Amino acid sequence: MKKTNIRRKTFVAREDLLNRVVEIAKEQGCSQFELINEIFQLAIDSDELNFSLKRVVEERKILETAKISGFILGLERLWYDMTDVAYKKDKRAALKSWFDSGVWFATRYTTNEVRSPPFDQFKNDLSAFTWNAPEFEFNLLGDKASIRVTSPRFTEAYTFLFASFLVGAMTTFGYKSVGQEISRGIIRLDALRSD
């Protein structure tokens, strides 16, 4: 830790938060003074990046959730190129693979204990993970569901494959596709809950 002039000041915080900071400092083998100064430094560093500390933590949670969910980071252009190759080589197998992946991904939300309703957590996570789609909208109204995704960067193959992924996921949540409009960069899916 860099040595600087130290002038102690008093600040007010909730007792439960201060107690937890004391526990964390013990767990990390540092003093409360060191931990609190580290927290302040992180808040300042975040501000200099034009982020709030809350946003930094939320975005880190998104990355951790994506990692646990089986996602990896990759070059977007390479990903599109590889989906185009797979789609061109064996369209049926590629569509099935993406459908099956949608089923697998959604199953994680229907079998694990999640904080919010499973479908809400699924749509929140998938929306957060899909950085390359500026419009990603899920709507549930009674037994009806609709999904709208648009991205000018999607290739035609990627659009159809991603739509297959979404249909697979919706199937896991008990919805049957009743309408699809898919063209390069645009996915519109309508589904009804099946009995």
Phi, psi and omega per residue, in radians:
M1 nan 2.332 -3.123
K2 -1.184 2.332 3.128
K3 -1.398 2.265 3.090
T4 -2.416 2.976 3.056
N5 -1.135 2.278 -3.072
I6 -1.951 2.037 2.998
R7 -2.108 2.071 -3.094
R8 -1.376 2.415 3.070
K9 -2.270 2.709 3.107
T10 -1.726 2.418 3.040
F11 -2.320 2.781 -3.063
V12 -1.896 2.367 3.101
A13 -2.593 2.848 3.100
R14 -1.096 2.505 -3.100
E15 -1.090 -0.707 -3.135
D16 -1.103 -0.622 3.114
L17 -1.216 -0.748 3.116
L18 -1.107 -0.704 3.106
N19 -1.081 -0.702 3.132
R20 -1.186 -0.636 3.081
V21 -1.098 -0.694 3.096
V22 -1.055 -0.783 3.124
E23 -1.106 -0.771 -3.135
I24 -1.090 -0.752 3.124
A25 -1.032 -0.749 3.100
K26 -1.095 -0.798 3.137
E27 -1.048 -0.640 -3.103
Q28 -1.556 -0.070 3.110
G29 1.207 0.631 3.102
C30 -2.301 3.000 3.135
S31 -1.452 2.797 3.061
Q32 -1.049 -0.679 3.124
F33 -1.016 -0.808 -3.135
E34 -1.129 -0.769 -3.105
L35 -1.150 -0.779 -3.139
I36 -1.113 -0.691 3.091
N37 -1.166 -0.630 3.076
E38 -1.116 -0.717 3.102
I39 -1.087 -0.787 3.107
F40 -1.081 -0.718 -3.140
Q41 -1.128 -0.688 3.095
L42 -1.121 -0.678 3.096
A43 -1.115 -0.699 3.121
I44 -1.190 -0.776 3.121
D45 -1.069 -0.731 3.120
S46 -1.085 -0.762 3.140
D47 -1.080 -0.689 3.123
E48 -1.137 -0.417 3.073
L49 -1.583 0.124 -3.077
N50 1.083 0.560 3.043
F51 -2.084 2.608 2.940
S52 -1.482 2.716 3.084
L53 -1.056 -0.613 3.098
K54 -1.066 -0.752 -3.141
R55 -1.136 -0.695 3.116
V56 -1.046 -0.796 -3.132
V57 -1.151 -0.762 3.136
E58 -1.080 -0.732 3.141
E59 -1.210 -0.569 3.069
R60 -1.165 -0.673 3.087
K61 -1.085 -0.688 3.110
I62 -1.045 -0.807 3.130
L63 -1.090 -0.734 3.128
E64 -1.127 -0.757 3.126
T65 -1.113 -0.736 3.109
A66 -1.072 -0.747 3.141
K67 -1.088 -0.811 3.129
I68 -1.123 -0.561 -3.110
S69 -1.385 -0.061 3.091
G70 1.704 0.155 3.104
F71 -1.478 2.657 3.032
I72 -2.259 2.757 3.041
L73 -1.515 2.445 3.121
G74 -2.694 2.936 3.116
L75 -1.262 2.212 -3.061
E76 -1.046 -0.828 -3.108
R77 -1.064 -0.733 3.113
L78 -1.100 -0.728 3.133
W79 -1.046 -0.809 3.114
Y80 -1.097 -0.748 3.129
D81 -1.064 -0.746 -3.114
M82 -1.195 -0.645 3.093
T83 -1.178 -0.633 3.089
D84 -1.095 -0.738 3.138
V85 -1.100 -0.842 -3.120
A86 -1.106 -0.751 -3.114
Y87 -1.127 -0.712 -3.140
K88 -1.210 -0.667 -3.087
K89 -1.234 -0.792 -3.109
D90 -2.678 1.486 -3.061
K91 -0.969 -0.835 -3.096
R92 -1.070 -0.816 -3.130
A93 -1.141 -0.688 3.137
A94 -1.133 -0.793 3.114
L95 -1.073 -0.725 3.120
K96 -1.128 -0.741 3.137
S97 -1.067 -0.747 3.132
W98 -1.223 -0.686 3.069
F99 -1.033 -0.860 -3.138
D100 -1.064 -0.650 3.104
S101 -1.165 -0.633 3.065
G102 -1.113 -0.728 3.079
V103 -1.063 -0.855 -3.126
W104 -1.044 -0.806 -3.105
F105 -1.092 -0.814 -3.108
A106 -1.193 -0.551 3.133
T107 -1.021 -0.594 3.103
R108 -0.971 -0.606 -3.104
Y109 -1.466 -0.424 -3.124
T110 -1.546 -0.279 -3.109
T111 -1.925 -0.369 -3.134
N112 -1.652 2.699 3.055
E113 -1.379 2.117 3.129
V114 -2.091 2.767 -3.070
R115 -1.204 -0.697 -3.130
S116 -1.925 3.055 3.103
P117 -0.912 2.463 -3.031
P118 -0.916 -0.789 -3.116
F119 -1.161 -0.681 3.114
D120 -1.087 -0.757 3.130
Q121 -1.138 -0.735 3.090
F122 -1.000 -0.923 -3.081
K123 -1.163 -0.645 3.102
N124 -1.112 -0.801 -3.137
D125 -1.147 -0.829 -3.099
L126 -1.115 -0.683 3.085
S127 -1.081 -0.719 3.134
A128 -1.194 -0.624 -3.101
F129 -1.327 -0.407 -3.046
T130 -1.628 1.286 -3.100
W131 -1.154 -0.449 -3.015
N132 -1.508 0.144 3.113
A133 -2.115 1.815 -3.114
P134 -1.126 -0.461 3.060
E135 -2.082 2.084 3.132
F136 -2.487 1.822 -3.008
E137 -2.233 2.207 3.041
F138 -1.965 2.374 3.046
N139 -2.334 2.316 3.030
L140 -2.087 2.248 3.085
L141 -2.465 1.754 -3.059
G142 1.108 -2.167 -3.139
D143 -1.562 0.039 -3.095
K144 -1.791 2.470 3.078
A145 -2.316 2.536 3.043
S146 -2.443 2.558 3.108
I147 -2.274 2.322 3.084
R148 -2.231 2.172 3.118
V149 -2.325 2.301 3.024
T150 -2.375 2.483 3.030
S151 -2.786 2.145 3.108
P152 -1.187 -0.234 -3.096
R153 -1.577 -0.272 3.123
F154 -1.093 2.408 2.955
T155 -1.409 2.941 3.116
E156 -1.073 -0.802 -3.136
A157 -1.069 -0.815 -3.127
Y158 -1.061 -0.701 3.136
T159 -1.033 -0.855 -3.130
F160 -1.163 -0.660 3.136
L161 -1.202 -0.741 3.136
F162 -1.150 -0.646 3.063
A163 -1.066 -0.712 3.104
S164 -1.094 -0.708 3.064
F165 -1.006 -0.826 -3.115
L166 -1.135 -0.687 3.095
V167 -1.106 -0.749 3.088
G168 -1.045 -0.758 3.127
A169 -1.115 -0.773 -3.125
M170 -1.124 -0.610 3.085
T171 -1.038 -0.709 3.130
T172 -1.098 -0.583 3.122
F173 -1.486 0.104 3.054
G174 1.565 0.361 3.138
Y175 -1.892 2.522 3.087
K176 -1.976 2.321 -3.139
S177 -1.141 2.255 3.108
V178 -2.098 -0.074 3.115
G179 -2.948 2.380 3.133
Q180 -2.416 2.396 2.967
E181 -2.285 1.904 -3.049
I182 -2.263 2.185 2.996
S183 -2.592 2.890 -3.020
R184 -0.810 2.059 3.093
G185 1.423 0.003 -3.097
I186 -2.341 2.203 3.076
I187 -2.233 2.188 3.021
R188 -2.280 2.018 -3.120
L189 -2.136 2.380 3.030
D190 -2.133 2.431 -3.092
A191 -2.503 2.707 3.061
L192 -2.126 2.548 3.080
R193 -1.162 2.232 3.135
S194 -1.595 2.565 -3.123
D195 -1.579 nan nan
